[in-house]
Amino acid sequence: MTRDEEERLLQRITTNPQIFGGKPIIRGKRLAVEHVLSMLAAGDTPETILQGYPWLEMDDIRACLVYARRLVGRERVEPFVLHSNS
C-alpha cells in the first residue's frame, strides 16, 4: 500500500470530543477504532463486522488497521534489565 493510499484511508478516522471523549472514531459515527480492532483481535472476520454495522465499509476496517500500524510504528520500547545478586 502506498503512502497516498494510507493517507486516503486515514481520512476516515476522525475525532470528536463529544463522542467517546475524543477517541478516534470512524467517519464521525459512534464506532471507535478501538472497538473494530478489538473485534478483529477476538477473531471476528471483516465480513462479520460489516454485517453487524451495515453502514461500515471495508475501507473503514482497513483504515483502522493502518491507524494502529502507524501508532505501533512510532512506539519505542526500552528494555528493562533486572540484575540478579546471585
C-alpha positions in Angstrom: 0.0 0.0 0.0 1.4 3.4 -0.9 1.6 6.3 1.4 -1.1 8.1 -0.6 -3.4 5.2 -0.2 -2.8 5.1 3.6 -3.4 8.9 3.8 -6.7 8.4 1.9 -7.8 5.7 4.3 -6.8 7.7 7.4 -9.2 10.4 6.4 -11.9 8.0 7.5 -10.6 8.2 11.1 -11.9 11.3 12.9 -12.2 12.6 16.4 -15.0 14.4 18.1 -14.7 15.5 21.8 -18.5 14.8 22.1 -18.1 11.1 21.0 -16.3 8.7 23.3 -14.3 11.6 24.9 -12.4 12.3 21.7 -11.2 8.8 20.9 -10.6 8.0 17.3 -13.8 7.0 15.5 -14.9 6.0 12.0 -16.3 8.8 9.8 -17.8 10.7 12.7 -20.0 7.8 13.7 -20.3 6.2 17.1 -17.9 3.4 16.4 -14.5 3.6 17.9 -11.4 2.4 16.1 -10.6 0.6 19.3 -13.8 -1.4 19.1 -13.1 -2.5 15.5 -9.6 -3.6 16.4 -11.0 -5.5 19.5 -13.4 -7.4 17.3 -10.7 -8.3 14.8 -8.4 -9.4 17.7 -11.3 -11.5 19.1 -11.4 -13.4 15.8 -14.3 -11.7 14.1 -13.8 -11.6 10.4 -14.2 -8.3 8.5 -17.3 -9.8 6.8 -18.9 -10.4 10.3 -18.1 -6.9 11.4 -19.6 -5.4 8.1 -22.8 -7.4 8.7 -23.1 -6.0 12.2 -22.6 -2.4 11.0 -24.4 -2.1 7.6 -23.1 1.5 7.1 -19.4 0.3 7.6 -17.2 -0.3 4.6 -14.2 -2.5 4.1 -12.0 0.6 3.7 -13.1 1.7 7.2 -11.7 -1.6 8.6 -8.5 -1.1 6.6 -8.3 2.4 7.9 -8.4 1.1 11.5 -5.5 -1.3 10.7 -3.4 1.5 9.1 -4.1 3.7 12.1 -3.0 1.0 14.5 0.1 0.2 12.5 1.2 3.8 12.4 0.7 4.1 16.2 2.8 1.0 16.8 5.3 2.1 14.3 6.1 5.1 16.4 6.3 3.2 19.7 9.6 2.6 21.2 10.2 0.1 24.0 13.1 0.4 26.3 14.3 -2.9 27.7 14.0 -3.3 31.5 17.0 -5.3 32.7 16.9 -6.9 36.1 20.2 -7.6 37.7 20.4 -10.6 40.0 22.7 -10.5 43.0 23.2 -14.3 42.9 
